Amino acid sequence: MFTLKYSMTLLHFGVNALEKAKDFVNGCERIVIATGKTSARISGALDDVEKLLKGFGVSYVVYDNISPNPWASQVEGLAKVIWNEGADAIIAIGGGSIIDTAKVASVIALSGGTVRDYARGRKPKRSLPLLAINLTHGTGTEVDRYAVVTLDEEKEKHGLGLKYPEVSVDDPRYTLTLDKRQTIYTSIDAFYHSYEAATSKVSTLLAETMAKEAVFIIVNYLPNLVNNLKSLELREKLLYASMLAGIAIDSASTHIIHAIEHAISGLQPKLAHGCGLALLGPKGIYYTHKAAPESSALILRLLDPTIKPVSEDAEKAQKAVEKFQSEIGFAERLGDYGFTEKDLETIAEYTMKRLSYLHANTPFPVTEEIVKNIVKSAL
């Protein structure tokens, strides 16, 4: 077990790490717990939190109206509960959707406004203290400032850089109940966090260092984990990789693969984020390696040592990622979620016009044709 201070977050990592977060609840009178429908209870995390709160005599209410790819209405519903309850703090127990929802709700509860306001540039003034208890090894949101929320009417998915959790807990025990599919999705999420952070136009030495180590762990241990889902040792390694990847994107952000995925999962919320990244990623890597072969090869040599830092190896880079994803058991297509070539225009238009970080961070000029080619490759 260890404790890490990164930016505004105090992270406790390891088995029984929640014990280290006692100071967060000590002195509180009322707390709102944000969860999904089942994962918090099944993982054992909610039981542990309830015991902790009862031990300190803290009353609490559970808000569980949060879905994967959360909606603005769910965020604002949580903010209303926080305000009505007069809560001293919020505890988020879940993966990226839950923690992201809690981040934005904690801002709205004290700073006012709506999700749409913050998507359009409003700045937070205050926020409620947040304890994030992470249940997946993919999100990274327990150590970064980002949150992703979809506007209900427009079906626009927005990444908001509003808040770091004050305290976070990464306990590998809580990831043991992830099934094989979610194990693959979340780990692939961490992989693409790392790759895009390292190849972003605004990448940093810190991002490169964190990204390279994260991918090393994912490549070497994920194939074993998918065949041994109850290994606490392997879960801990993947959780550590996810945390490193979260710091990497906080330092350097993501770019084209995440941008297009946000467009398509905004249109189809049933598409899991990690699944969308895996579908779009190989072709996105082709274009990225072509434009930024040195930083791309730095990461992808961990998959295939023969990949060279030259643009001519773009196709080899793409195939290396496709092979890795196939070997760990990923075999889905965008068509499985109802997408067809008729959707290419809508996806390209949304991606190009509404996601500003696409152009700011992608290491090559993005055109509608490139976006369409990446999506088409995943159908």
N, C-alpha and C positions, 0 to 999 in steps of 0.2 A: 504494500500500500504506500502511496505517496500523496503529497499535497502540492499543487502547482498554482502559482499566482500568474495568470495571464490577463493582461489589460485590466478590465474591471471585474474579472471573474476569479473566485477562489474555487479551484477544482479539487475534489477529493476522489482519488482513483484507487480502486481495489475492492476486494471482498469485504463486506460490512462497512463500506465507506460512509454510509449514512450516519454511523455513529459519530463521525467527525463533524457532522452538520448540526449538532445539537444547539450550538450557539445561535443559529438562525431562528429557531422557534422559541428559544428561551426568552420570556418577556412578552411574547405575543398573546393576545386574548382571542382573536378570531382569524382564521385562515381559510382561504378558498383553495380547494384542490382541483386542478384541471386534469382530466383524464380522457381516454377513449372509452369505448363501451366495455371492453373486456381485458385488454392487455395489462393494465395496471394491476388488476386483481390476480390474473393468471400468473404473472411473473413473480408475485410475492411482494412487489414493491409497495403497493397500497396498504397491505397488512402491516408492513414494517413502519410506514409513515403514520398510520393510525395509532400504533402502539407508542411511537415517539410522541405524538401530540397528546395522547391521553396521559402519558407519563409527566408531561409538563402542565397538564390541566388546560390545554388549549382547545377551544371549541372549533369546529370546522364544518364546512359544507362542500359536497362534491358536485362539480359541474362536469358532466360527461357528454355533452352535446357537441362533440368535435369529431369530424370525419377525416379520413386521409384526404390530402389536398384541400385544406380547410377553407371555408367560405368566410367572407367578410361579416356576414350576418352572425356566424358562430362566434367570431372574435368579439363583435359588439355585444352579443348576448352574454358572453363571459364578463366583459367590462361592466355591464349593467349589474350582474350578480355581485361583483367585487364592490361596487359602489353601494348597492342596497344593503349588503351585509356589513358594511363598515370594516372591511377586512384590513388587518395590519400587514398582511403579506399574501403571496400566492405560491403554491407548490405545484409545479407541472410534472406529471409522471407519464412519460411516453416517449415516442420518437419525435421526429422533426415536426410533424403536424401539430402535436400537442404543445411542445415547447415553443414553437413559433407563434401559435395562437396566444399562449400565455404572455409572451414578450409584448406583442402588440396590445393586448387587452390591458396589461399592466400600465402601459403608456396612456391609453385612451381613458382609463378609469380616473387618472389624476390630471391629465393634460387636456381632456376633452377632445372633441372632433370625431371623425369617422375614419375608417380604413381608407376610404377614397381620398380624404384630405391628406393623409400621410403619403399615399401613393402619388399625389400631385405635388408633394414637396413640403408640406407642413412639418415643422420641427417640434419634437417633444420638449416639454419644459420640465416635467416631473414624471416619475413612474413608481409603481409599488414594488417593493423588494421581491425578488423572484428566486426561488430555489428550483433548479431544473434537475430532475432525476431521469437520466437517459436510459431507455430500454432497448436501443438498437446500436449496432456497430456500423453506422453509415452516415448519420446526420451531421455530426460536428457542431450542431447548433448550440450544444451545451457550453461551447467555448468561443463562439463567434457572436457578432452583433446582428446577424441577418435573420430575417423571418420572411417566409413566402406565404402569401394569402391571395385568394381569388375573389375578385369582385363579382357578386352574384349576377347582376343584370348583364354586364358586358362579357362575363366569363373571361376576364383579363386576370392573368396570374402575375402578381407583382412581388419582386424582392425588395424588402424594406430594411435599411440599415439603421435600426432604431435603438437597440438596447442589448447589452450583455446581461446574462444572469448574474446576480450578486454571488451566488453559491451554486455549484453544480456537483452532481454525484455520478460517477461512472463505476458501477459495480457489475462485473461480468456475470454474476449469478442471475441478474435480471434479464440477460439475453439468452439464457438456456432454453426458454420456451419458444424462441423464434423457430418456425418451421423451415424446411429446406428452401422453399421459394423465397421467404422473407430474408433468410440468411444470405442468399445470392443477391437479391435486390439491394439490400442495405450495404453489403460489401462492395458491390459494383458502384454504388453511389460514392463511397469513399475513394474508390479507384479514380473516378472521373473528377472528383474534387481535386485530387492530387495532380492528375495530368493537366487539367486546365489551369490550376494555380501556377504550375511550373512553366507553362507555355504562354501565359497571359502577357500582353504587352506591358503590364504594370507589375510583373513578377519581381520578387525580391530574393535575396540570398536565403533569407529565413524560409520563404515559401518553397524554394527549391530543395532545401535541406529536409524540411518536414515532408514534402511530397515524395522525395526519393525513398526515405525510410518507410513511409506508409505503404508505398507500392511494393517495396521489398517484402514487407510482412504479408500483404495481401496475396502476392504471387506465390509465396512459399508456404503459406498456411491455409488459405481458403480451400484449395483442392482437398486437403485432409479434413477440414471442418465439415464440408458438405456430406461426407461419408461418416462423420462422427459428431453428430449435432449436440451430444451431451458432454463434450469435452470442455470443462471449465478452463483449462490451460489454453486451448485454442481460441475460445471465446475472448479470453483476456487479451490475447495478442491482437485479434481483429478489432477489439474495442479500443486498444491503444492506437492502432493504425488509424481508426476513424477520428480519434481525438487529434492526432497529428495533422490529418487532412483538414480538419476544421480550422486549426490555426493557420494552415497554409492558405485556405481561401479567404480567411479574415485578413491575411497579409496581402493577398494578390487577386482575389476574386476569381470568378469563373468566366467563361465566354461562350462560344458558339453552340456547343453541345447542350449546355444548360439552358441557353436562351431558347433554342428550338423546343426542347423538352417542356419548358414552361408554357409555350404556346399550345402544344398538343395536349398536355394534361389539363390545361385550362379548359379546352374544348371537350375533353373526355376525362372527368375526374376519377373514373374507375381505373385509369392507367397509373400504376404505381410509379413513383418518381424514378427509382432505380431501374425499373424495367424500361422506361422511356429512354433513359441514358444509355442502357445497353443496346437498345435498338438503333439509336442514332449515332452512337459513339464511334464505331469503326470507320464509317465514312467521314465523320467529323475529324477523326484522327488523320485520315488520308490528307485532307486539306491543310490541317495544322502542321503535320510533319513536312509537307511540301514547302510551307512558308517559314517555319521555325525549326529546321531539322536538328540543330544542336541541342536546344532545350528538350525537344521531343525525344531524341535518342537517349538523352540522359535518363529518362524514365523508362522508355520502352526496351532498352537493352536488358532490363530486368526480366523481360518476357522472352526476348530473343537477342542473345549477345552479338549476333551478326548484323543487327541493324546499325547502319552508319549514319552519322550526322550530315547527310546529304539529301537534297530534295528528291533525288532519283529513288530513294528507298521508301517513298510514301506508300506505295502499294504493299511493300513488305511489312510496313508498320501496321497498316490496316489488317492484313491477314494474321499478324501475330496476335492482335487483340481479338479478332474473330475466333481464332483457334483456342485462346484462353477461355473465352466465354463459353464456347461449345464444350470444352473439357470439364467445366464446373457444372454443366447441366442447363445452361441457358439456351432455349430454342424457340423463343416467341417471335411474332411478327406484328407490325402495326395493324395489319389486316384483321388480326384476332380481336381488335378493339373497335372494329367497324370503320377504320379509315380506308379510303381509296384514293386514286389519283385525282378525283374530283376535289379533294380537300387541299391539294397542293397550293393553290392560289391563296386561299384563306390563311393557311399556316404561314406562308411566305410573307404575306402582307402584314400580318400581326407581328411576326418576328422582327421584320425590318423597321416598322414604324413605331412600335410601342415599347421596345426593350432597349433603352439607351446604352446599357452596359455592353451590349453586343458589339457595337462599333468602337466603344472606348477600349475594350480589352482584347478583342480578337486580333491575332497577329497577322492578319491579312485583310484586305478590303472585302467585305461581305456583300454579295449580290443576291438578288432574289433567285437567280438560277442556281447558285450554290446551295441555298437553303432548300430549294425544291429537290436537288439531286440527293442531298443528305436524307431528306424525308422519304424520297422514292426508294432509296436503297433499303429502307426499313419496312416497306410494305410487304 
